[in-house]
Amino acid sequence: MSAKGGHHVSDTDSDITVGPEDSDVTTESPHKSPVNLPSLSKRRSEVHEISESEEESEEYFILKGTSKGKGKSSLFNSLKSTSEQNESKSLVKQSNKSSATLTKLKSQEKTTKSSSECFSKSLDNRTKPSSETLTKSIEKRSKPSSETLTKSIDKKTKLSPETLTKSHDKRTKPSSESVTKSSEKKTKSFTEIENWLDKIDSSPEAEKVDIKKRFDSPVEKGKHSDYKPSPSSGLKRKQTVLLEEEKKTVSRRKPPCQYGSKCYRKNPSHLQEFSHPDDNQQTSGSGRTTQESPPRKKPKISITGPLSPDQVYSEGQPYSFFLTKVHGIQNQYNQVLAMDIKDILSPIMGTLQASCQFNYMFEVPWLMKQYPEQFRSKPLLLVHGFTAGNKTALEIEATKYSNIKFCQARLEMIYGTHHTKMMILLYEEGMRVVIHTSNLVERDWYQKTQGMWISPLFPKLKKEENKSNYSRGESPTNFKKDLLDYIGSYKAYQLKDWQQHIADHDMSGAKVVIIGSSPGRHMAENKHKFGHMRLRKVLNTHGPPKDFVKSWPVIGQYSSIGSLGATKEAWLATEFLQSLATVEGSSCVPLASINLKLIFPTKDNVRCSLEGYPAGASIPYSINVAKKQTYLTSYFHHWISKGRGRSRAMPHIKSYCRPSPSSQEVAWFLVTSANLSKAAWGALEKKGSQLMIRSYELGVLFLPKFFGSKKTIPISSDINDTDNLLLPYDLPLKPYQKEDRPWIWDIAYKELPDCNGNMWCPS
């Protein structure tokens, strides 16, 4: 079967992928009940009821038309500054002026229509005063001239000039008695409002309102030293406070976000629509609070927005194990211990001088776009396993990039592949090694679950006379020596320079152990150098105590299955399980007591995935092989990754581990390119005297003793537990049921369409 660009080799252990499909993001459905607070409509109706008791006549509106300082009307100033008798005289004088202009008003009646209509609207609006409308209407009434007053009354009442004159004379000549009664009535009404609103001010909600700062401005007080707040100013102040409280009440009634304080969303519309437990805390510029999550055991970077690659890397220490970002899942799962290829190649990770890419599949134009523009002309070596036409096609793709060179890995064994996935990045500041599970094609970095280990920045060694760099800068795990041995197995002159670069750097900071596979028949001492025998040797030296893990299961998770033999005893449950179950000081353990669990997607896992059926093109398990090893079904478990948000992102990652029965810790964890096949792990021949391996593979092993722990590494799949090693799947595992079937990639599925409406009809 051919891949894009014709760079694919047929093999049951191969990585075969297809293009990405679009998918919807899971939405939220908050359902918690809002906080019980006073009814907004009830409070408004109470204010309206009190206001209506005062607004008994138009005379009240004229007398009430007051503001502070310069905003006071001449009518109200007269009432405040003189005695009741003098106030009446002043009103009479203003009334005479108004009468003098009445004749002029009759001739201008048509031109005053718009002004009077505005006055009518303001009168109507005053029946339901709010803080804003009351303030505006008071300001309008604060400077009423006799002329505009007469115009408004004329239009409002639509009376004849003769009737209007009488009405106006009557209104502008109030007796001392009527003025006194009106003042007493207003004082009583305002007192009632003050008393009622004082209760509101004393409530816990109103205590948060800084009234003093809001109402102590010169505009509010007036510029005169003898300023005294009038009853109407108190009413406006109280109503403003009340409306502020109403707004707070509305905001408190927002439905709560179902993720609570763990919500990572920063969309302003989400924050306006849903409430969060930390809404009362100080917010950052992004609109979210600076205290997003509970305190951790050690200082971590607060996730208030997208983290830079170096911040994500720091978050992942000390294990430095990451997943790739996945398009189509909730953003919070891409913010925790997840990196894209552009993040790895980012200038913030180092100033690149040259790079070497080991992989199985390449899309050269896409790969070059992943490099920052300033690094695209830097020397790049591609290590591949293609031959004949596939090799030619790859070289043609790279013709326009003069900085690209090639190294062809030799594959002497039939059905073997160059399946290793590794980056070696040479910086001005040092060197970094990335061992991962993704092909260098776009679809592998789009909607699949992939894993990677990213090394620390290895500094360059200082030159010392009479000392070889090959023996310097070694880690407790022998990382440098094992990496050089693995690259040396290629026996390729194109890699000589890179072997020297590795030798010239201090790799003492590496905490993982290299587990690689190299094609060939390995005998004697070399038998334990690669494949599952290499894993057996390392566990025998640094593995868990026998009695400590005797009841612990072993888990294998992969994306492809090769031919393992007609019975489980042919390879899986004997030599391979023997290596996985090896303990410190012994590889001879009773295998019958070891519970082996294998994770492999069902056909419904694939059908309901983000990509749909096309995701199955990267999970090769043929019908002919499956028919010969039906015993495998009893070992199978579902792919479920709710904790990492990747249940619908089909796994291309390969991992193996030995977890405790409580699923809280592991004795060891391995991430690798090796699938479940003899070609990848090797098979013993000639009564166990030699190990035959067909493919190149590479992975890293995490052991407790190199991370400061005696027996175990704490694990989790919850993104909030970043102090632990985060697994790519959930524990405990869910075994297959009777109706479940493993994904088979070369048969048709026409019963049900996938999530994108497609059927699966392989050619």
Secondary structure, DSSP 4 states (H G I P E B T S, - for coil): ---GGG-----TTS---------PPPPP---PPPP----HHHHHHHHHHHHHHH--SHHHHHHH---SGGG--HHHHHHHHS-HHHHHHHHHHHHHHHHHTHHHHHHTTTTTHHHHHHHHHHHHHTTS--HHHHHHHHHHHTS--HHHHHHHHHHHHT--HHHHHHHHHHHH---HHHHHHHHHHHHHHHHHHHHHHHHHHTSTTGGGS-HHHHH-SHHHH-SSTT----HHHHHHHHHHHHHHHHHHHHHHTSPBPTTGGG-----HHHHHHSB-TTTTSPB-TTSSBS--SPPPSS-----SSPPPHHHHHHHTTTTTEEEE--TTS-HHHHSSSEE-HHHHT-GGG--EEEEEEE-S-B-HHHHHHHS-GGGTTS-EEEEE---HHHHHHHHHHTTT-TTEEEEEPP--STT--B---EEEEEESS-EEEEEES--BSGGGGTSSB-EEEE---BPBPPP-TT--GGGSS--TT-HHHHHHHHHHTT--GGGHHHHHHHHTB--TT--SEEEEE-SEEEEGGGGGTSHHHHHHHHHHHH---TTTSTT--EEEE-S-B----SSGGGTIIIIIHHHHT-BTTB----GGG--EEEE--BHHHHHTSSS-GGGGGGS---HHHHHH-GGGGGGEE----TTTT-TTS-B--EEEEEE-TTSSEEEEEEEES--BSHHHH-EEETTTTEEEE-SBEEEEEE-GGGGT-SS-EEEE--TT-TTSEEPSS-SS--B--TT--B--TTS-B-SS--TTS--B---
